Amino acid sequence: MFEDFRIKVFLSAANEGSFTAAARKLGISQPAVSQNISEIEKGFGVRLFERKKGSVELTAQGQVFKAYAQNIVASYQELEAIFSSFDEISSLKLIRIAVDQDLLAEVTAKLLPYIYSILPKVAVAIMLNPVDGADMTVSRNGKEITAIPSSSFLEHPVWPLIRAQFQKL
């Protein structure tokens, strides 16, 4: 799996509460853990850990960094899943999208170009309002646009790509 070693070191130290325990878990030296953490701290100009005798505790900045680091690791895992099943993604023939009338223009203008850029051979069927058999239903909840996948589409490896695009709408 593709990973950033410094993020792995940071998360291990954060989870273990100790640079020594993190080093033991990762099979590296404690000074190597300290050096990797120091590089991150210098790079961002923040202190991620409060160092105590025999343990470490995340600072407020460390808590923020941890949330982002976990998202980065999750993104790496999604990428791995996408590329390990790329043949299945690229062989997709049809995506059926049910959309509320008031979102039709927005979905057509913003989502379709994205879908066609990653899946140039796919056909997209847009149906108005919730429809049985749709791969996803797009609606507006207040100001937020949401896409709810069918149970079968939720498991399809293309869903994380489309879900990520909805965060940009």
N, C-alpha and C positions, 0 to 999 in steps of 0.2 A: 504494500500500500504506500502511496505517496504521502509523505508527512514532512513537517518542519520539526527538526530535532529539538530546537530550542523551545517550541511550544510543548512538545512532549515532556521535556525536562520540567518546564514551568508547571504543567498540570500535575505531574507526578509529585513535585514538591508541595503544591497546593493541597493535593489530596492526602498526602502522607503526613503533612504538618512538620516535615523535617527534611533538611537537605541530605542528611546521612541516610535516612530511610529511602528517599528517592534514589540516591546513588546506588544503594543496595538493590532496589527493585529494577533499576535500569541496567545494572551491571557495569557502572562507570564509577569513577572516583568522586568523592565528595567535593574536592576542589573543582572538578569538571562541572558539577551541578552549580556551584557558586559562580563559576566563570560564565556559564550560559545565562544564568539569571542576571548577573551583572551587565552582560551585553544587552539584554532586553531593556533593563532599567536605564542604561546610558543612552540607548537608541531612542527611547521615548521621553527621557528626562524625568522619570518618576521613580518612586520607591514602591515596589510591589509587595515586599514582605517586611514585617517587623521581625527582626532577628532577636531571638531570646536564647538563653542557654539551653541547648539541646532541642529547640523547636523553632518553628517559624509560624507566623500568622499573617494572613493577607491584610494589606492596607485597603482603604477605600478604592484606590487606583488599582490595586491587585484584584479586587472583586470585579471591577469593570473589565480588566484585562482577561480574567478567567472566563467571563461570559463570552467575550469575543473569541477567545482561544477555543472554547468548546464549539462555537459556531463554525470556526475554521475547520476543526477536526470533522464535524458533521458534514461540511461541504466536501471535504476530501473523500469521505465515505460515500456520499452521493455520487461524486464523480466516478469513483471506482465502480459503483453499481451501474451507472450509465454506460461506461465504456466496456464493462464486462458483458453487457447485454445490448451492445450497439446494433448488432444484426437484427435483433427483435425490434428495436426502435426504428431503424431505417426501413424495415419491411412493413411498417404500419401503413395501411391503405386508406383508412377513413377515421376521422374524428368527428363525432356528432356533438354539437354544442347547443344546448337550450339556453336562450338568453331573454331577459326582459326587454320589452319593446324600447324602453328609454335608454337601454345600453347598447342597442344594436349598432349604432354608428361608431361608438367608442370601441367596442370589441372588434368590429370590422377594421377600423383604422389602426388600432394598436396591436391587437393580438394576432390577427391573420398574417401580417407581414412577418412577425416573429416566427410563427409556426412554419410558414413557407420557407423561411431562411434556414431553419434546422431540419425541416422535412419537406424538401422541394417536390416530392412525388406524392405527398398525401393529399387526399381530398378532404375538405372540411364542409360539413353540412351544418348550417346554422338554422335552428328552429326557434320560433318564438314561444316564449313561456315554458314552464316545466313540461317535459315530454318524457314518457316512458321510453327507455332505450337510449337516452342521451348518455354520452360518456361523461359529460359534466354539465352542471347547471350554473349559469352566471347570473348573479343578482346584485342589487345594491342594498346595503344595510346602513342606512344613514348616509354618510359620505364615503364609506368603504365599499369597494367592489369585491365580492367574494366569488370564488369558484368552488363548487362542491362536486367532487368526482363521484361517479358510480362506484360501487364496491369493486367491480372488476377493473375499472380504469385506475382506481387508487393503487392497485398492485402493478400497473404497467410501468415499465422503466422510463417512459416519456413524461409521466405525471410530474416528477420533481422539476423538470425543465419548465413545464407550463406553469406550475405553481409559483415558481420563482418569478416568472414574468408578471403574474398578477400582483405581486408586491410592488411593481413599478407602475401599475395603472392608476 
